[in-house]
Amino acid sequence: MKKCAFLTMGDIGGLKCDDPMVYGPLADKGWQVNTLSWHGTGTDWQAYDAVVIRSTWDYQCHLEAFSNLLETIDAAGVRLENKIDLVKWNMNKSYLRDLEKKGISIVPTLWGRGLDVDQFPGFFREVRAWDTGSKDLVIKPRVSASAKDTFLISANADEDTFHGVASRFENREWMVQPFMESVVAEGEFSLFYFGGQLSHTILKQPKENDFRVQEEYGGQNRLIETPEKKLQARADQVISALSSIPLYARVDMVRFHQDFYLMELELIEPSLFFSMDPNSPERFAMAFDRYLS
C-alpha cells in the first residue's frame, strides 16, 4: 500500500477531529494513513508517498518551527498537501487583500500594525460608512485561529475596554471589520472543497449572546443539503482565484447586501466536518486518490 502521513498535534485534548473517518475509505483505495505529531523529530519523510497537514491546530504558536518543518518535508521531495506556497500565503490573513485585488468580495476590512486607543473613533466612522447595518466592529490578529484574540467592540465601550484591546495589539498586525449582523441572525456558511470540487456545506451559528461560531465557544452546526446557487458561485470564484487547486479548502462566507462575501479561506488545518455529511469521507478519499495520482 502507498503510505500517507497526516500531521496533527501532540495532543488535541478535548477538541473534536473527524479525520479518522477517512482512513477506511483511503485504505480501500490503497492508502495507509499514519498520524504523526508535527512536533516529532527523526521522521524519515521519504518513507511516505504524501504528507497531509491536518489537525496541527497549535501551529500559530510556533510559526517558525512549523514553517521549518514544511520546508524540510518539501525539500525531501515528498508530496506535501496543501502545497507549501499556498500554506505560507494562507498563514497571514492579508491573503484576503490579495483575493480582493482579484475581484473577490471580502468583508470590508481595515489593515494595520500596532494599535492606539486614538484610532478607534476613526474605525467606527469607517464602520458607519460601510453601511453594514452595524455600529460595532471586530478586531482580530492577522495570524490567529479559533477566534483567539478576536474582540467585538461597541462605540460606547468604556475606556478600559479600548485600552485593554489596544494593549493586545501592540506591535502586532491587526485587521478591523464591521460586525456582520448576519452572523448572529443567520450564521456563517462553510463550503468544503476537495480537489477543487464542492463536497458539502454547513451553516455555523453562534450560541445566544455570542458572535463566535466555533464549537469550542458553544457554536452549533447544521448541514445545508443544497446551498444557494449564488453562495456556491461566490465560493467557486474563490477557489478559481487561487494560484493552484488545493487538495482541500474551506471557504467561509457571510450574507451581505443580498450577496455573499468571503470571511475567511482555510487552506492549512481546517476541520473538514466529515461527521456532518456521511458521504464526505468517500468524496475526500476519491479526490485524494485522483489528486495524488
C-alpha contacts under 8 A as a table, 3 or more apart, distances in Angstrom:
res1	aa1	res2	aa2	distance
1	M	30	G	5.12
1	M	31	W	5.66
1	M	32	Q	6.22
2	K	30	G	6.08
2	K	31	W	4.89
2	K	32	Q	6.07
2	K	48	Y	7.59
2	K	49	D	6.31
3	K	31	W	5.72
3	K	32	Q	4.87
3	K	33	V	6.11
3	K	34	N	7.52
3	K	47	A	7.56
3	K	48	Y	5.05
3	K	49	D	5.47
3	K	50	A	6.92
4	C	31	W	6.63
4	C	32	Q	5.99
4	C	33	V	4.86
4	C	34	N	6.25
4	C	48	Y	5.51
4	C	49	D	5.81
4	C	50	A	4.86
4	C	51	V	5.66
4	C	52	V	7.37
5	A	33	V	5.65
5	A	34	N	4.83
5	A	35	T	5.72
5	A	36	L	6.51
5	A	48	Y	6.69
5	A	50	A	6.44
5	A	51	V	4.69
5	A	52	V	6.11
6	F	33	V	6.73
6	F	34	N	6.15
6	F	35	T	4.79
6	F	36	L	6.13
6	F	51	V	6.05
6	F	52	V	4.92
6	F	53	I	6.02
6	F	54	R	5.96
7	L	35	T	6.03
7	L	36	L	5.10
7	L	37	S	5.71
7	L	38	W	5.54
7	L	51	V	7.20
7	L	52	V	6.12
7	L	53	I	4.95
7	L	54	R	5.37
7	L	55	S	6.49
7	L	56	T	6.38
8	T	12	I	7.97
8	T	35	T	6.75
8	T	36	L	5.94
8	T	37	S	4.83
8	T	38	W	5.89
8	T	53	I	7.24
8	T	54	R	5.80
8	T	55	S	4.38
8	T	56	T	4.51
8	T	57	W	7.51
9	M	12	I	5.93
9	M	36	L	7.86
9	M	37	S	4.93
9	M	38	W	6.12
9	M	39	H	7.05
9	M	55	S	6.29
9	M	56	T	4.99
9	M	57	W	6.65
9	M	58	D	6.91
10	G	37	S	4.94
10	G	38	W	7.33
10	G	39	H	6.64
12	I	15	L	5.65
12	I	16	K	7.91
12	I	55	S	7.96
12	I	57	W	7.96
15	L	216	E	7.83
17	C	20	P	7.62
17	C	55	S	7.28
17	C	271	S	7.00
18	D	21	M	5.82
18	D	271	S	7.46
18	D	272	L	7.36
18	D	273	F	6.36
18	D	274	F	5.79
18	D	275	S	6.37
19	D	22	V	5.83
19	D	23	Y	7.38
19	D	54	R	7.96
19	D	272	L	7.91
19	D	274	F	7.36
20	P	23	Y	5.32
20	P	24	G	7.90
21	M	24	G	6.82
21	M	25	P	7.93
21	M	274	F	6.97
21	M	275	S	7.79
21	M	281	P	6.21
22	V	25	P	5.38
22	V	26	L	6.02
22	V	281	P	4.87
22	V	282	E	7.01
22	V	284	F	7.28
22	V	285	A	6.61
23	Y	26	L	5.13
23	Y	27	A	6.06
23	Y	32	Q	7.52
23	Y	33	V	6.36
24	G	27	A	5.02
24	G	28	D	6.30
25	P	28	D	5.10
25	P	29	K	6.69
25	P	281	P	6.78
25	P	282	E	5.68
25	P	285	A	5.77
26	L	29	K	5.15
26	L	30	G	6.51
26	L	31	W	5.18
26	L	32	Q	7.10
26	L	33	V	7.79
26	L	282	E	7.99
26	L	285	A	5.15
26	L	286	M	7.98
26	L	289	D	7.82
27	A	30	G	4.98
27	A	31	W	4.70
27	A	32	Q	5.65
27	A	33	V	7.78
28	D	31	W	7.27
29	K	285	A	7.52
29	K	286	M	7.98
29	K	289	D	7.00
36	L	40	G	7.36
37	S	40	G	5.46
37	S	56	T	7.99
38	W	56	T	7.04
38	W	66	F	7.71
38	W	69	L	7.72
40	G	43	T	7.30
44	D	47	A	5.67
44	D	48	Y	7.94
45	W	48	Y	5.69
45	W	73	I	6.35
45	W	76	A	6.84
45	W	78	V	6.89
46	Q	49	D	7.26
46	Q	76	A	6.39
46	Q	77	G	7.39
46	Q	78	V	6.18
48	Y	51	V	6.91
48	Y	78	V	7.02
49	D	78	V	6.30
49	D	79	R	6.50
50	A	78	V	5.89
50	A	79	R	4.61
50	A	80	L	5.94
50	A	81	E	7.57
51	V	73	I	7.99
51	V	78	V	7.09
51	V	79	R	6.17
51	V	80	L	4.95
51	V	81	E	6.32
52	V	80	L	5.95
52	V	81	E	4.83
52	V	82	N	6.77
53	I	56	T	6.83
53	I	80	L	7.74
53	I	81	E	6.28
53	I	82	N	6.84
53	I	268	I	6.53
53	I	269	E	6.21
54	R	268	I	7.24
54	R	269	E	4.83
54	R	270	P	7.22
54	R	271	S	7.92
55	S	269	E	5.53
55	S	270	P	7.44
55	S	271	S	7.40
56	T	59	Y	5.83
56	T	269	E	6.10
57	W	60	Q	7.59
57	W	145	A	7.91
57	W	269	E	6.61
58	D	61	C	5.80
58	D	62	H	7.28
59	Y	62	H	5.14
59	Y	63	L	5.81
59	Y	66	F	6.05
60	Q	63	L	5.29
60	Q	143	V	6.87
60	Q	144	S	6.34
60	Q	145	A	7.49
62	H	65	A	5.49
62	H	66	F	6.05
63	L	66	F	5.12
63	L	67	S	6.02
64	E	67	S	5.17
64	E	68	N	6.09
65	A	68	N	5.07
65	A	69	L	6.23
66	F	69	L	5.13
66	F	70	L	6.39
67	S	70	L	5.17
67	S	71	E	6.22
67	S	88	K	7.70
68	N	71	E	5.03
68	N	72	T	6.19
69	L	72	T	5.00
69	L	73	I	6.28
70	L	73	I	5.15
70	L	74	D	6.03
70	L	80	L	7.94
70	L	84	I	6.80
71	E	74	D	5.09
71	E	75	A	5.92
71	E	84	I	7.67
72	T	75	A	5.12
72	T	76	A	6.26
73	I	76	A	5.16
73	I	77	G	6.98
73	I	78	V	6.15
73	I	80	L	7.11
74	D	77	G	5.48
74	D	78	V	5.88
74	D	79	R	7.10
74	D	80	L	6.42
74	D	84	I	7.40
75	A	78	V	7.54
80	L	83	K	5.57
80	L	84	I	6.98
81	E	84	I	7.41
81	E	246	P	7.48
81	E	247	L	6.44
82	N	86	L	6.80
82	N	87	V	6.41
82	N	246	P	5.77
82	N	247	L	5.98
82	N	248	Y	7.18
82	N	267	L	6.87
82	N	268	I	6.84
83	K	86	L	5.51
83	K	87	V	6.23
83	K	246	P	7.23
84	I	87	V	4.99
84	I	88	K	6.07
85	D	88	K	5.37
85	D	89	W	6.16
86	L	89	W	5.13
86	L	90	N	6.06
86	L	243	S	7.75
86	L	244	S	7.88
86	L	246	P	7.95
86	L	267	L	7.30
87	V	90	N	5.06
87	V	91	M	6.31
87	V	267	L	6.32
87	V	268	I	5.70
88	K	91	M	5.28
88	K	92	N	7.76
89	W	92	N	6.54
89	W	95	Y	6.37
90	N	93	K	6.57
90	N	95	Y	6.07
90	N	265	L	7.77
90	N	266	E	7.24
90	N	267	L	6.44
90	N	268	I	7.16
91	M	143	V	6.32
91	M	268	I	7.72
92	N	95	Y	6.37
92	N	142	R	5.39
92	N	143	V	5.09
93	K	96	L	5.86
93	K	142	R	4.85
93	K	143	V	6.41
93	K	264	E	7.94
94	S	97	R	5.37
94	S	98	D	6.96
94	S	142	R	6.79
95	Y	98	D	5.04
95	Y	99	L	6.36
96	L	99	L	5.10
96	L	100	E	6.10
96	L	106	I	6.94
96	L	264	E	7.50
97	R	100	E	4.96
97	R	101	K	6.32
98	D	101	K	5.24
98	D	102	K	6.69
99	L	102	K	5.02
99	L	103	G	6.67
99	L	104	I	5.49
99	L	238	V	7.55
99	L	241	A	7.05
100	E	103	G	5.17
100	E	104	I	4.64
100	E	105	S	6.00
100	E	106	I	6.33
101	K	104	I	7.14
102	K	241	A	6.88
104	I	237	Q	7.23
104	I	238	V	6.60
104	I	261	Y	7.98
104	I	262	L	7.52
105	S	260	F	7.85
105	S	261	Y	5.22
105	S	262	L	6.18
106	I	109	T	7.88
106	I	261	Y	4.99
106	I	262	L	4.49
106	I	263	M	6.25
107	V	177	Q	6.94
107	V	178	P	7.89
107	V	261	Y	5.75
107	V	262	L	6.08
107	V	263	M	5.89
108	P	130	W	7.23
108	P	177	Q	5.90
108	P	178	P	7.00
109	T	175	M	6.39
109	T	176	V	5.54
109	T	177	Q	4.77
109	T	178	P	7.64
110	L	175	M	5.54
110	L	176	V	5.00
110	L	177	Q	6.55
111	W	173	E	7.68
111	W	174	W	6.09
111	W	175	M	4.72
111	W	176	V	6.58
112	G	115	L	7.92
112	G	173	E	5.78
112	G	174	W	5.49
112	G	175	M	6.48
113	R	169	F	7.63
113	R	170	E	7.82
113	R	171	N	6.22
113	R	172	R	5.40
113	R	173	E	4.11
113	R	174	W	5.78
114	G	169	F	5.65
114	G	170	E	4.68
114	G	171	N	4.46
114	G	172	R	5.39
114	G	173	E	6.44
114	G	174	W	7.53
115	L	119	Q	7.18
115	L	166	A	5.25
115	L	167	S	7.47
115	L	169	F	5.73
115	L	170	E	5.73
115	L	171	N	7.59
116	D	119	Q	5.71
116	D	120	F	7.75
116	D	163	H	7.91
116	D	166	A	5.70
117	V	120	F	5.72
117	V	162	F	5.93
117	V	163	H	6.11
117	V	166	A	6.11
118	D	121	P	6.78
119	Q	122	G	5.58
119	Q	123	F	6.53
120	F	123	F	4.93
120	F	124	F	6.38
120	F	162	F	7.82
121	P	124	F	5.26
121	P	125	R	6.37
121	P	155	A	7.91
122	G	125	R	5.08
122	G	126	E	6.34
123	F	126	E	5.17
123	F	127	V	6.30
123	F	137	L	7.81
123	F	176	V	7.56
124	F	127	V	4.89
124	F	128	R	6.34
124	F	135	K	6.99
124	F	136	D	7.31
124	F	137	L	7.15
124	F	155	A	6.71
125	R	128	R	5.29
125	R	129	A	6.30
126	E	129	A	4.95
126	E	130	W	6.22
127	V	130	W	5.25
127	V	131	D	7.03
127	V	132	T	7.47
127	V	134	S	7.39
127	V	135	K	6.34
127	V	136	D	7.30
127	V	137	L	6.86
127	V	177	Q	7.51
127	V	178	P	5.45
128	R	131	D	5.56
128	R	132	T	7.42
128	R	133	G	7.91
128	R	134	S	7.33
128	R	135	K	6.17
130	W	178	P	7.82
131	D	134	S	7.47
132	T	178	P	7.09
132	T	180	M	6.88
132	T	181	E	7.83
132	T	256	F	7.57
132	T	257	H	7.95
133	G	181	E	7.23
134	S	137	L	7.88
134	S	178	P	6.81
134	S	179	F	6.17
134	S	180	M	6.88
134	S	181	E	6.51
135	K	154	S	6.87
135	K	155	A	7.06
135	K	178	P	7.50
135	K	179	F	7.61
136	D	152	L	7.01
136	D	153	I	5.73
136	D	154	S	4.54
136	D	155	A	6.43
136	D	178	P	6.20
136	D	179	F	5.48
137	L	152	L	5.85
137	L	153	I	5.45
137	L	154	S	6.55
137	L	176	V	6.81
137	L	177	Q	5.69
137	L	178	P	4.34
137	L	179	F	4.79
138	V	150	T	6.93
138	V	151	F	5.52
138	V	152	L	4.57
138	V	153	I	6.24
138	V	176	V	5.69
138	V	177	Q	5.23
138	V	178	P	5.93
138	V	179	F	5.58
139	I	150	T	5.81
139	I	151	F	5.42
139	I	152	L	6.77
139	I	153	I	7.90
139	I	174	W	6.84
139	I	175	M	5.72
139	I	176	V	4.47
139	I	177	Q	6.44
140	K	144	S	7.87
140	K	147	A	7.75
140	K	148	K	7.90
140	K	149	D	6.01
140	K	150	T	4.39
140	K	151	F	6.48
140	K	174	W	5.67
140	K	175	M	5.63
140	K	176	V	6.72
141	P	144	S	5.99
141	P	149	D	6.85
141	P	150	T	7.16
141	P	169	F	7.52
141	P	172	R	7.07
141	P	173	E	5.89
141	P	174	W	4.38
141	P	175	M	6.21
142	R	173	E	5.77
142	R	174	W	5.35
142	R	175	M	6.31
143	V	173	E	7.95
144	S	147	A	7.05
144	S	148	K	6.19
144	S	149	D	7.76
145	A	148	K	5.91
146	S	214	Q	6.50
147	A	150	T	5.16
147	A	212	R	6.98
147	A	214	Q	7.72
149	D	168	R	7.64
151	F	165	V	7.55
152	L	179	F	7.28
152	L	211	F	7.99
153	I	157	A	6.72
154	S	157	A	5.42
157	A	161	T	6.27
157	A	162	F	7.18
158	D	161	T	5.48
158	D	162	F	6.79
159	E	162	F	5.17
159	E	163	H	6.15
160	D	163	H	5.16
160	D	164	G	5.85
161	T	164	G	5.03
161	T	165	V	6.14
162	F	165	V	5.33
162	F	166	A	6.06
163	H	166	A	5.07
163	H	167	S	6.10
164	G	167	S	5.27
164	G	168	R	6.68
165	V	168	R	5.22
165	V	169	F	6.90
166	A	169	F	5.39
166	A	170	E	6.53
167	S	170	E	5.38
168	R	172	R	8.00
169	F	172	R	4.87
169	F	173	E	7.08
169	F	174	W	6.91
180	M	183	V	5.74
180	M	184	V	7.79
180	M	254	V	7.89
180	M	256	F	7.95
181	E	184	V	5.60
181	E	185	A	6.19
182	S	185	A	4.73
182	S	186	E	5.26
182	S	187	G	6.22
182	S	188	E	7.87
182	S	254	V	6.89
182	S	255	R	6.23
182	S	256	F	7.34
183	V	186	E	5.54
183	V	187	G	4.11
183	V	188	E	5.52
183	V	205	Q	7.04
183	V	206	P	7.68
183	V	211	F	6.99
183	V	254	V	6.79
184	V	187	G	5.66
184	V	205	Q	6.91
184	V	206	P	6.52
184	V	210	D	7.85
184	V	211	F	6.21
186	E	205	Q	6.99
187	G	203	L	6.11
187	G	204	K	5.41
187	G	205	Q	4.43
187	G	206	P	7.05
187	G	213	V	7.59
187	G	254	V	7.32
188	E	203	L	5.66
188	E	204	K	5.13
188	E	205	Q	6.45
188	E	213	V	7.39
188	E	252	D	6.67
188	E	253	M	5.99
188	E	254	V	5.25
188	E	255	R	7.96
189	F	201	T	7.03
189	F	202	I	5.88
189	F	203	L	4.59
189	F	204	K	6.20
189	F	251	V	7.94
189	F	252	D	5.53
189	F	253	M	5.12
189	F	254	V	6.24
190	S	201	T	5.65
190	S	202	I	5.37
190	S	203	L	6.31
190	S	204	K	7.35
190	S	250	R	6.22
190	S	251	V	5.48
190	S	252	D	4.49
190	S	253	M	6.44
191	L	198	L	7.00
191	L	199	S	7.65
191	L	200	H	6.09
191	L	201	T	4.45
191	L	202	I	6.65
191	L	232	Q	7.84
191	L	235	A	7.23
191	L	250	R	5.58
191	L	251	V	5.10
191	L	252	D	6.53
192	F	198	L	5.86
192	F	199	S	5.59
192	F	200	H	5.53
192	F	201	T	6.19
192	F	248	Y	7.28
192	F	249	A	5.80
192	F	250	R	4.65
192	F	251	V	6.50
192	F	272	L	6.86
193	Y	196	G	5.52
193	Y	197	Q	5.10
193	Y	198	L	4.40
193	Y	199	S	5.49
193	Y	200	H	7.58
193	Y	247	L	7.87
193	Y	248	Y	5.50
193	Y	249	A	5.12
193	Y	250	R	6.38
194	F	197	Q	5.39
194	F	198	L	6.53
194	F	199	S	6.44
194	F	246	P	7.51
194	F	247	L	5.49
194	F	248	Y	4.58
194	F	249	A	6.72
194	F	283	R	7.50
194	F	284	F	5.98
194	F	287	A	5.86
194	F	288	F	7.63
195	G	245	I	6.53
195	G	246	P	5.99
195	G	247	L	4.60
195	G	248	Y	6.16
195	G	287	A	5.50
195	G	288	F	7.24
195	G	291	Y	6.30
196	G	239	I	6.77
196	G	245	I	5.78
196	G	246	P	6.67
196	G	247	L	7.20
196	G	248	Y	7.52
199	S	280	S	6.37
199	S	283	R	6.79
199	S	284	F	7.98
200	H	223	L	7.81
200	H	224	I	7.61
200	H	225	E	7.70
200	H	277	D	6.99
200	H	280	S	7.02
201	T	223	L	6.14
201	T	224	I	5.40
201	T	225	E	7.25
201	T	226	T	7.89
201	T	227	P	6.79
202	I	221	N	6.47
202	I	222	R	5.48
202	I	223	L	4.40
202	I	224	I	5.20
202	I	276	M	7.79
203	L	221	N	5.60
203	L	222	R	5.43
203	L	223	L	6.41
203	L	224	I	6.61
204	K	213	V	5.65
204	K	214	Q	7.55
204	K	219	G	6.69
204	K	220	Q	5.78
204	K	221	N	4.54
204	K	222	R	6.80
205	Q	212	R	7.99
205	Q	213	V	5.20
205	Q	219	G	5.48
205	Q	220	Q	5.24
205	Q	221	N	6.25
206	P	210	D	5.88
206	P	211	F	5.55
206	P	212	R	5.41
206	P	213	V	4.26
206	P	214	Q	7.28
206	P	217	Y	7.81
206	P	218	G	6.69
206	P	219	G	4.27
206	P	220	Q	6.35
207	K	210	D	5.64
207	K	211	F	7.52
207	K	212	R	7.84
207	K	213	V	7.46
207	K	217	Y	7.72
207	K	218	G	5.53
207	K	219	G	5.18
207	K	220	Q	7.00
212	R	217	Y	6.54
212	R	219	G	6.90
213	V	217	Y	7.03
213	V	218	G	7.43
213	V	219	G	4.59
213	V	220	Q	7.13
214	Q	217	Y	5.55
214	Q	218	G	6.81
214	Q	219	G	5.12
214	Q	220	Q	7.80
215	E	218	G	4.99
215	E	219	G	4.43
215	E	220	Q	6.34
216	E	219	G	7.06
222	R	276	M	7.33
223	L	276	M	6.17
223	L	277	D	7.17
224	I	227	P	6.01
227	P	231	L	6.50
227	P	232	Q	6.42
228	E	231	L	5.18
228	E	232	Q	6.40
229	K	232	Q	5.30
229	K	233	A	6.03
230	K	233	A	4.93
230	K	234	R	6.13
230	K	259	D	7.30
230	K	260	F	7.45
231	L	234	R	5.33
231	L	235	A	6.37
231	L	253	M	7.78
231	L	259	D	7.70
231	L	260	F	6.03
232	Q	235	A	5.06
232	Q	236	D	5.94
233	A	236	D	5.01
233	A	237	Q	6.26
234	R	237	Q	5.13
234	R	238	V	6.61
234	R	260	F	6.74
234	R	261	Y	7.65
235	A	238	V	5.11
235	A	239	I	6.56
235	A	251	V	6.28
235	A	253	M	7.64
235	A	262	L	7.90
236	D	239	I	5.22
236	D	240	S	6.16
237	Q	240	S	5.03
237	Q	241	A	6.16
238	V	241	A	5.20
238	V	242	L	6.93
238	V	251	V	7.75
239	I	242	L	5.63
239	I	245	I	6.98
240	S	245	I	7.60
242	L	245	I	6.58
246	P	249	A	6.52
246	P	267	L	7.50
247	L	287	A	7.53
247	L	288	F	6.84
247	L	291	Y	6.91
248	Y	267	L	6.74
249	A	265	L	7.18
249	A	266	E	5.81
249	A	267	L	5.09
249	A	270	P	7.64
250	R	265	L	5.89
250	R	266	E	5.03
250	R	267	L	6.77
250	R	270	P	6.71
250	R	272	L	7.41
251	V	262	L	7.37
251	V	263	M	7.96
251	V	264	E	6.32
251	V	265	L	4.78
251	V	266	E	6.47
252	D	262	L	6.05
252	D	263	M	5.37
252	D	264	E	5.10
252	D	265	L	6.10
252	D	266	E	7.97
253	M	260	F	6.04
253	M	261	Y	5.43
253	M	262	L	4.60
253	M	263	M	5.24
253	M	264	E	7.19
254	V	260	F	5.41
254	V	261	Y	5.45
254	V	262	L	6.59
254	V	263	M	6.52
255	R	258	Q	6.63
255	R	259	D	5.65
255	R	260	F	4.44
255	R	261	Y	6.36
256	F	259	D	5.24
256	F	260	F	5.57
256	F	261	Y	6.38
257	H	260	F	7.81
262	L	265	L	7.55
266	E	269	E	7.10
266	E	270	P	5.83
267	L	270	P	6.83
273	F	276	M	5.53
273	F	277	D	7.51
274	F	277	D	5.73
274	F	278	P	6.86
274	F	280	S	5.60
274	F	281	P	5.89
275	S	278	P	6.31
277	D	280	S	5.42
278	P	281	P	6.94
279	N	282	E	5.65
279	N	283	R	6.42
280	S	283	R	4.89
280	S	284	F	6.07
281	P	284	F	5.10
281	P	285	A	6.23
282	E	285	A	5.03
282	E	286	M	6.10
283	R	286	M	5.15
283	R	287	A	6.11
284	F	287	A	5.12
284	F	288	F	5.85
285	A	288	F	4.95
285	A	289	D	6.07
286	M	289	D	5.32
286	M	290	R	6.11
287	A	290	R	5.11
287	A	291	Y	5.66
288	F	291	Y	5.06
288	F	292	L	6.02
289	D	292	L	5.41
289	D	293	S	6.00
290	R	293	S	5.31
